[in-house]
């Protein structure tokens, strides 16, 4: 077997393709057999159980950790890791990560910079696929700042980049033109992404979540689910080019003002569950003016007591979350802090889980205009009049209808009571309202009144806007 040395910043999957090409290997099965036969008998047994990334490292006569840092996208996928899992990329104890993520890129397909290809051919008479051309959202070469080209061939890794250029099998990867002002943010995002790609070890998620949350609060941003202030995702909307966001982060570009996006706003401040690498890059690019500031801040030391008191989240099965948890939620008035304390769970982790269940924290819920409108609706007030009385956008209330469990609204009505002026009178069969949660709250029906249920069913079914559904119901 002819040895093929990996080039600078070459992608592992591209390196594999060059080895196959140089050795005239026809298919993946033959390639795997050739890799195994090229190892000594003592090495073969180990390689059979190890990841493709480790096999390529052995072929290149490099340590798995060094190969992973220089030729895989693992550092981009694992910017942060859970406590106890912050192993070096490519570490033997982290073979599950290498096996699952080691040969992947952050975006589908193969991308090249034609200027890089020309430079490579001049220097070494060969071309290769680079890691920094395969970062999510980076449609241009970080070195030359020209638009990348995507290779359209079914198996792009089967040949060198310059072969595809000669064959005309390429097209522009960027469909949107960016101005100079746009490029300032995009350049910062790309530089942060490239810097994170060079980390040999994931950062501790406990420290990363703390630092990003602290920075967001310093800028006056909200890090809680409920509230009136802008969120981190709002700040991203303000800073990032609109068309670029629509292309790569559509869930942010389509969000409502002050809306809380769990995949962004909760993920980047979580101290227990790591976010995807590019999510950290996006948040950091919005929170800092330069990539240097962002990386320096991310590597800042964090007080030991801050990370030490973060509890590893307890794992419970689906039966607990969809059964027993409701009683616990009611018992503590829907307050995440109290529930977390009673369960011995990390608050951030718990809030994320509660959000997926449609059971957000009800802390200070009476101060939210959207929630007050929702509770008016539950009490029998019309949808439009509820929104008008609270001076809130109908879409904000629709969002709550789609994301909040109906029985949580009934609980919120009990907890808040008729504490604001002209609150609609609740249904007569509803238990007496109280300003705090007590044992009697357990008697709340699992769902609000019939008309409210009917309204929610039509909205959640996605059959039109809330207002359209009300008008249809009235006509019937």
N, C-alpha and C positions, 0 to 999 in steps of 0.2 A: 504494500500500500504506500502510495506516494504521500509524504507528509506535506500539509498545507498550513503554513503559519498564518494566524489571523492578523489582519491589518489594523491600523490605529482606529479605534472606536467602531470596529466592524461588528455588525449584528451577528449573534450566534446563528440564527437561521440562514443568514447570508454566507457565513463561514462554512456551514454544513453544505450549502449549495455549491460552493467553490470546491470543497473536498470531493463531492460527488462528480462534478464536472471534470476536474483534473484526473480523477481515477476512472472516468468513463463508466460510471455506475448508472444503470438504467432505471432503477426504481428504489423505493424506500426499503423494501425488504432486503434487497441485495446490499444496500448501503449499511443496514444494521448488521448484516452477516459479515460484511467486510470489516466494520469497526470492531466486532467481537474477535474475528480471526487475527486481527493485527495486534491484539494484546497478548501478553504472556498468559499462561494457564492460571497463574495466581491472581492476575488482574481480571481475567474474564469473569470469574465468579462474582467479584465485587461490581463490575460494570453492569452485569445482567440485572442487578438489583438497584442500580443507581440511575439518576436522571440522564437525559440526553445531554444536558449542560455539563455534567461531570464527565461524560464520555468525551465530549469535545475538548474539555480542559486537559484530559489525559492525552488526547491526540496531539494537542499543542504543547504538551510537556509544561503545563502551567498548573498552579494550585487551583482547585475549584473556586476558592474565594476570590483570587486575583482575576480569574477568567470571568466570573460572574459580574464583578465590578466594572470590568473593562468592555465586556461584550454582550451582556444581557440587559434587559429592561427591568430587572428585579428592583434596582434602586428607585425607579420611577413608580413601580407598583407599590413598593413597600417603603414609602417615605417615613412612616411611623409604624410601630409595632406594639402589641400589647406587652405589658410587663411580663418578663420571663420568656418572651418570644423575640426579643431584640438581638437575634443572632446575626453574625456577619452574613452578607449575601453569599450564597454558595456553600455555607457551612454544612458539614456532614450531618449535623443534627437537624438541619432545616431542609433536608432533601425533598420533603413534601412541597415546599415552596418552589424549589428548583424544578421539580417534575411538573408542577401545575402551571407555573408562570415563566419559567426560564427561557422558553423558546418563543414567547409571545412578544408582540409589539403593542403599543398603546392605541394604534389605529389599524384598521384592516388594509391590506394591500401593501405594495412596495413603493417607496418614494425615493427620488434621487434629485440632487442639484446638479445641473449640467455643468456649472462652473467647477464644482468639486470633481466631477468626472474628468473634465479636461485637465485639471491640475494633477489628478492621480495618474493619468496616462503619461503626462510629461515627466513625472518623477519616477514612476515605477512600471510603466507599460501595462498597468492593470487598473481595474476600477472595482469598487465594492460598495456595499450598503452600510450606511452609517446609522448609529443609534439616534443621534439628535435630529435626524430627518423623520423619525417615527414617533415623535412626542405628540400627544393629543392636543389639537388646536394650533399646532405650529405648522402653518402652510408654506413657510418660506425657510430658506437655509439660514440658520443662526449666524453662520460665518460670512456669507456673501449678501444676505438679505435680499435674495431674489426668490421668486415663486418656485416652489418645488414642482417636479413632474411626477405623475403617477404612471406606473407601468401597467399596461392593459392586458398583457399576456396572462393566460390561465395560471401558469406556474412561473412567476417572475424570478424565483430564486434559482431556477435551473440554468441561468446564464448571467453573465456579468452585465452591469448597467450600460456600458458602452455598446454592447451587442444590441440591446433593445432600442437605443437611440438610433443606431444605424438601420435597424429594421423598421423604424417609425412607429414602434409600439408604445408611445408615450403620449400623455396629454397633461395640460395644466391642472394642478391639484387645487388651485385657488380660484373660486368663482366670483370673488368679491374684491374690488379694488379698495385699498386703504390709503387714506391721506396721511400727512405727516403727524397730525395730532393723534390719529388712531395708532400709528406705529409706535408712539412713545409708550403707550400701555402694552401693546403686543410685544414690543422689544423687552420690556421689563418681565412680562410673563414668560417669554422664551428663555431669558437669561436665568430666571429662577428655576425653571424646569430643567435646564442643562446643569445648573449647579447641584440640584438635588439628585440628578442622574449620576453624579460623581461620588456620592456618599458610599462608603464601604459597609456601613452598619445603619440599620433603621434607627430613627430617633425614638425616644420613649414617648408613647402617645399621651401619657399623663402630663409630661412637661409641655408637649406641643399644644395640647388642648388648653392648658392653663395660659400659655404665652399668647396664643391667638385670641383667646377670650379677653385677656387683660388689655391687649392692643385695641380690640374692638370697643371695649368700654371706655378706653382713653379717648377714642374718637367720638364718643357719645352715641355709639350704636347699641341696639338692644340685643341681648343674647338669650332672652327668654321667649317662650312660645307666644305668650300674650303680651300686649302692650301697644303703645301708640308710636314709639320712636322707630326710626329706621333700623332695618336689620343689616347684617353683613351682605345678604343677597341684594338688598336695595343699593348698598354702596357699590357693589359690583356693577349693577345696572347703570349707575351714575358714571363710573369710570371706564368701563369696557365699551368698545364699538358695538353698536346695536346689531348690525348685520352679522358680525362675527359671532356674537352671542347666539343669534338665531340659528346659525349654522352648527355650532358646536355645543351650545348649552341652551337649547330651546326652552327647557323647563324654567330657566331663570328669566329669559326674555318675555315669557308669557305670564309671569307672576303678577299678582296684585300688589299695589303699593303697601308696604309694611307687612306683607305676607311672610310667613315663616316657612322656609323650605328645609325640611329635615335633612335632605341629602347635602345641603350646603350649610345652612345656619347651625344645625345641630351637629353635623358631622365634623366640622373643622374645630369645634371647641370641646368635642367629646374627649374624655380622659380615659375611656375604657375601650372604645371601638374605633380603630383607625379608619380614616377616610381614604378614598382613592387618591393616588398621588397628584393627579392634575387638579383635583378639588383644592388641595392645599396651595398649589401654585396659583390658581385663580384668586383665592382669597388673599394670599400674600401680596399679589400684584396690585390688588385694590387697596390694601391697607398701608402700603409703603410707596414712596415716590421712586425709589431705585431698588434694583435687585440686590445690591450690596447691603443696603440697610436691612432688607427682609431676611437675607441669609444670616447676617450677623445677629439679628434679633432672635432668629429661630435657634441659633446655637448658644444663646445666652444661658447662663446657669440658673437653675430654679431652686429655691429653698427646699432642703430635704424634706421638711415637714409637709410641704405642699403635695408632693408626690406620694409620700409615705401614707398619708391618710386616705388616699384613693383606694377604695375597696375593689377587689376583683369581683365582677358581677356574678351573683349566684345564678346557676342555670336551672330553669324549671321547665317542665314539659308543657305542651300545648294545652293539656287538660287544666293546668293551673291557671293559665292566662285567660282561657275562655270559660272558666267556671268560678273557682274559688276567688280569683282576683277581684271580681265585681264586689263581693262583700267587703273585702279589705278597702277597696276604693271608696265605697259608701261610708264605711266606718270612719275614715279619715277625711271625709269631706272633699275628696278628690284632690287633696293637697300632696303634691309629689314629695315635698321635703319630709312630711310626716310618714308617708307610705314607705319611702326609702329607708327611713330610720327603723320602722317597724319590721321591715324585711331584711335589714342589713345589707341593702343594695346601694350601689353608687347612684346618686341622684340623676346625673346626666344620662346614664345608661337606661335608667327606669323611665325617664321622660321620653326618650326615643321609642321605647317599647310601648308606652301608653299612647303615644301619638299614632303608632301603627294600628292600635286597637280602636282608635276613635274615641279615646278617653283621656284628653289632655288635662293638665293640672288646672284646677279651678281657683287657683290663688288670685284673689282680687278680681274675680270674673265680673263683678258688678260694675267695674270701671270701664269695661269694654263696650263701646257703642254697638258693635256687631252682635255681641252676646246679648245685650239688652233687647235688641230688635228680635233676636231669635226667641228669647223668653216671652216677649210680647206675643209673638206668633203662636207659641205654645199655649199661651193663656187665652187665645181666641181672637186676637187682633188680626186684621188682614195683613197680608205680606207687604203690600205697597205702603199702607199707613204705618206699619211697624218701622219700616225703613225711614219714612219721612219724619216720624216723631223723634227718632233717634239721630236723624241727619246723617245717615250712613248709606254708602253705595250698596245697591241691591246685590251686586256681584260678590261683595264681601260676605253678605249673609248667605248667599247661595253656596259659597265656598265652605262655610261652617256646616251647612246642611249636608254637604257631600262628605265631609270628613269627620263629623262628630256623631257618635252613637246617640240615637234618639233618647235613650233612657238617661243619658248624661245631662241632657237639657232639662229633664224633669227634676233631676237631682240639683242642678244649678238653681232652678226656680225655688226649691225648698230652702237652699242655703242662703240665697240672696234675699228672698222675701220681697215685699212691696216697698222697697227702700228708696225708690226714686219717684218723683212727682208724676202723677197721672199714669202710673203703671196699670196696664189692663188687668181686670179682675180675672183670676184664674178659675178654672172649672170647679164646680161645687163639690165634685167628688175627690178633689185634691186635698191631701192632708194639710193641717194648719201650717202656715209658713213660719220659718224661724230664721234668725240671722246667723245661727251657727249650726253645724251638723251634730245631731245627737242620735240616740238609739232609735227614736221614732222615724228617722229618715229611712230606716231599713224597710218601712212599710210602703215606700214609693213603688208604684207599679213599674214593671220592667219597660213600659213604653208610655208615652203621653197619650192624649185623647185621640179618638179615632180619626177625626178630620186632619189632625196634625200628622198622624201616621200615613194617611193617604197622600198627603202633600209631599212628605219626604220620599215615599216610595216612587212617586212619579219623577221627582227631581233626580234621585240617585240612579234611576233607570236610564238617565241620559236622553230623555225624549223631548228635550227643549228647555228653554229657560224657565226659571221658577214662576215668573209672571205669566208666561204663556200657559203653564200648567194650571195656575189658579183660575185663569179666564176660562179654560176648557172645563174645569171642574164646576165653575159657576154656571156655565151654559148647560151642563148636564142636569 
